[in-house]
Amino acid sequence: MVSQDELDLIERLKRGEESAFRSLVEQYQDLVYNTALGVVQNESDAEDVAQEVFIQVFRSIGTFKSEAKLSTWIYRITTTRALDLLRARKSKKRFGLLKRLWETEEESPVENISDFNHPGVSLERKEEAAQLITAIAQLPENQKVAFVLHKLEGLSYLEIAEVMGNTLPAVESLMHRARLNLRKILEKKISAP
Amino acid sequence: MKQDVTQQVEKVLNSLDQVNRASVSPYFYSSLRRRMEAGNAQPQHGFSLQPAYTILALLFLFVTNVYLLLNQPVTQEQKSTEVEEQTQWKTEYALQEVTPYQENPIEWVAIK
């Protein structure tokens, strides 16, 4: 159910009020950034995705129907944008060898995904969390999104279903398969000498 | 041993429980506004005319052309048309092939 405050904010956004846009960004910036970070696993890429998300929200707020919550819509845009970036990164890798001949130092990605540590993890869990994050990166797109939304954003399966446009049983099955896959990946890694 | 691995896997799987939400930099809003004002709102990971792509495309066109040129099949019809054209030219300009004997038969016999 959409609250009255949210409806007011949407109306002000539709009128193009800058103060409304600023308050929207302040309210949702960490939600967007944290979700994007979980998917793309790189801080500067996540910030880039977050900016693109707010630009898209600003441009298409006129088409937003207040049937769903604003946060659900924003989560949907965020996951789509983050996955787009991952796909672009994959296709870049294919042309990597050729591109490296022309790329300057600043253009090439400096941070390595396998070295990524989520800034919200406590120090004593850092090592295990890094292993889990590396394993999440190997999941198929849908499983990755569902797992990130559940683990990093604390969304319930029902909320994930709304974001992903799926049914609740479909999300339950997605999460089950994600856990199975993660177990396989981690078992292989941990038992390796 | 297997139990140790299972325990470790469970520990890793639960390592993101109660994780704090990551926060953007304090300059996020100002850099977002700058980007919007600069009109740089288009995603930057589409196809672009970077030198690598351009050279790759040119290379592809060149290889395709060379391949087609080398493997162009010559049909029987083309061959007969070429012969006909040559004959017409020869007739028109009196370019008959003349052997040394035909050119000067007496000299030719003397040499022999």
Interface residues (C-beta under 8 A of the other chain):
Chain A: R22 V25 E26 Q29 D30 L31 Y33 N34 L37 A46 E47 A50 Q51 E52 F54 I55 F58 R59 D84 L85 A88 R89 K92 F95 L98 K99 L101 W102 H118 P119 G120 V121 R125 E128 A129 Q131 L132 I133 A135 K151 L152 E153 R179 L182 R183 L186 E187 I190 S191
Chain B: V5 T6 Q8 V9 K11 V12 L13 S15 L16 D17 V19 N20 R21 A22 S23 V24 S25 F28 Y29 S31 L32 R35 M36 A41 P43 H45 Q50 P51 A52 Y53 I55 L56
